[in-house]
Amino acid sequence: MVWFETILVVLTLLTGAVWLLDRLFLAKRRAARNGLLDEEPVLVDYSRAFFPVLAVVLILRSFIAEPYKIPSASMMPNLLIGDFILVNKFTYGLRLPINNRKFVSLGEPKRGDVVVFKPPHDPENNWIKRIIGLPGDRIAFQGNTLSVNGVAVTYQTLGAYSGRGVAMGTESASLLQENLPGKPHKVLEGLDNIVGQGEWEVPQGYYFVMGDNRDNSEDGRLWPERGADGEPLPNHNFLPEENLRGKAFLVWLNCEGWFCKDGFDASRIGTKIQ
């Protein structure tokens, strides 16, 4: 959420500036008046106490790892509603908070990575999907079969899905292993409801993303041609590289409902995101 990042950055800069100003100038002036330090002003006292905490949180959240909560079923069966995940913020490079501008490049996304990003038609919110197409790839999805550069991906049927979420429209879904080149993973496939058919060629500087719950995912196959302001979105099916937030790598908690009213699922703790 941009507002949280903005508040965190502003508070960190403000408390840091107050603390530094006092240390360099104001404390010396107070001491010069009578040879003793007067009691610190409340603002200085709070700034000195909170600045290190805010600075550590800002550095960790912006450049190391950031927590998110999964709100939808689009990445089932691998990510469930209520999963709290950690996202690696430096895998693809270091980015400035608020504007997300990359200033150090450390790597490129790989096919099969599960990534958090801001979609072009909803830039105020963070979404999570799997990278299917890299720049220059030709992607097709026909009849529940994915093809990459003209080669159909193979599948192994694992049976009917019986995990959590069967009461949310997945009771008729099949569980399959999709052998995506370099990153085999599980997907859900509906028996009757095939959505998002088409073919796409990924432009340079963009990625094509899909959810693992193939018939219940608002992903690149279905993204609108225009934004909320009615303006056309060029390359609207694709994720711009500059919109990436990081790579999801770990589930550290699962808790459904407000204040975890529906309880914890301890079995999800420590689950690696494949």
N, C-alpha and C positions, 0 to 999 in steps of 0.2 A: 504494500500500500504506500503510494507516494506521500500521503499526508504524514504517515508515521516516520518515514525516512526524513522528510523535511523537518519535522519537529525535533527528531534526534540530532540532526546536523546543526540546527539553529541553537538548541540547548547546549550542545558540546562546544560550539564556537563561542557562545555567550559566556558560559561559565569559565572557559579557558581564558578568554580575554580579560574578564574581571580578576581572575586569580593572578594572571601575568602582570596586569596593570598594578595591582596591589603590591606584588612582590618587588617590582622594579622601582615604583615611585611612592605609592601611598604609605606603605609601611615605614619607609625611611623618613617621610615627612612627620608621621606621628611620633616616631622616636626622637626626631630632632627637636620637637617642641618641649619635652621635659626629660629627655634621656631615658624614658621608659616607653614601652609599647602600650598604647591605649588599647582598650578592648576592641577587637575587630568588629567592623560593621556586619550586620546580619547577612547582607548580600555577599560579602567577601567570605564569611564563614561557610555559607552554604555552597558557594562556588568552589571553594577549596576542597570541600568534602565530596561534591558530586562530580566534578570534572574528571577525575581519574576513572570513575565508574562509567560515566557516559562515553569517554574516549575508548575504553576497552570494548564496550558493547558495540560502538560504531565500527571499530576496526574488525571485530569478529564478524559482525553481521554483513559488512560491506565487502570484505576481502577474504574471509575464511569459510564460514558456513552460515546459512540462514535457515531458520525453521519455517515450515509451512504446514497447513492442515488440508487434507484432501476433502473437498466438499461434495464431490459427485462420484457417480459410478463409471465414469468414462474410461478409467484405467483398470477396471476389474478384468481378470481375477488377481492381478499382481498388486494393485493398490486398492484399498477398501475405504469406504466412507468412514471418516474418523481417524484415519492414519495421520500421525504427526511425522513429518519427514524432515530430513536434513538435506540441504542443497549445497554442493561444493561450489563456492563462488570464484575459485581461481583456476579451475580446470581449463577453461577456455581463455583466460586472461583476466586482468584486474580492470574493474570498471568503477567509475566515480558514482557515489550515491546520488540519488535524485534523477540525474539525467541519463544514467546508465552508459555513459560514454567510455569506451575501452581506451586505456592509456598504456597498457602493457599486454602484449599478445603472448600467451603461453601454450596454446594448442588449438586444435579445431575439433568440432563435434564429429562423432563417428556414427555410422549407421547403427541404429538400435539403441542409442543413448536415450534415456528418459530425461527430459529437460523441462525446466520451468521458464516461462517466457510471458511477454505481453503481446497478445495477438494484435494484428494491425487494426482490427475493427473494434477492439475493446482495450485501448492502451492504459486504462486506469486499473486494470485487474491482472492478477497473475494466473496463468493457466499451466497445466501440465499435460504433456503428450510424449509420444515416442517418435524420434527422428527416423523416417522411412527413406526419404530421398535426400541425397546430397546435391550440391550444385552440379548441373549438367546431366543428372540422372533423368531417365524416362520412367515414370511410374504409371502403372495401370492397376485398376481394381475392378474386376468383372466377376460377377457370380460368386462373391466371397473369396475369390482367389487374387492374391497380390502378385504382381509381376514387377521386376526391377530390371530395367534395360533389356526388355524383351524375353527375360527368363522367368518362368513361373516359379514362385516360391513353393516348396513342398510342405506338407502338413502331416502330422500324426494325430489321429483322433484318440483322445484320452477318456472319452465317455461323456455322459451328461454332467453338467455342472451342478454340484450339490453344496457348494460352500456358502459363505455369508452373502446375503443379497438376493437370495432366490425369491424373496417376496417383493422385489423391486423390478419385476419384469424380466428376470433372467431365468425363470423356472423352466423355460423351453430352450435354453442355450446349451450348446455343446462346448466342451473344453477341448482345445487343440493345442498342439505345439506347432508354432510357426517357425520354420527354419530360415529366418531372415539371415542373409549372408553376414557372417561375423557375429551374430547375436540371436541365437534361438531363444524363444520366449513363449509363454502361454498367452493365448487369446481366447475370447468368447465369441462364438458365432451363433447367431439366431437361425432358427430353422426356416422361418418364412419371411422375415423382415430384412431384406437386403437393401441397404441404403448406400449412397455415396459412390455410385458407379461412375467411372470415367477414366480418362488418361491425362497425364500432366507431364510437362517437361520443366524441370526445376531450373530457374534462372541462376546466374552467378550471383553470389551474395545472399542467397535464400536457401531455405530448407523446406521439405515437405513433411508434415507431422500427422500422425494418426493416433487415435486412442486404441487400447487393447480390447476394449469392449466394442467391437466393430459396428454393431447395429445400435449402439447407444452412446455415440460420441460425436460432439460437434467439433470436428477437426477440419484440416485443410481441404477435405473433399467438399465441405458444405459452407465454408466461410463466405459471407456476403460480399457483393461487388462494391458496396458503398458503406461508408462509415456512418456513425450515428448522426453526423452533421449533414448527411446526404451527399457528401463529396465522394467521387469515385476513388477506389483504392487500387492502384496499379499492382499487378501480380497478387491479387487478393487471396489466391489459394495457398500462398506460401508465407513462411515465417522469415522475416528479415533478420539477418545475423545480428544487427544492433539491438534487436528486441530480446535476445537471450538473457536470462538471469543466472543460469547455472545448471549443473548436472545433479539430478537427484540420486542419492546413493544409499540412504539408510532410513528405515522406519524405527523411530525411537520410542513411540508410544501409540496406543490406539485407544480412543475414547469417544464414544458417540453421545450426541445430545448436549444441550447446554449444561455446563458444570458437570459433565460426565454422568448425567442422570441415568443413562442406559448402561453404565458400567465400563470397566476396563477390559481389554482383551490382552492378557499378559503374553499370549503366544506370539503376538505381532512384534514385541520388543526385540530389537536387534536384527530384524529381517532386512537382508540386503536387497536392494532394488536391482533386478536383473533386466 
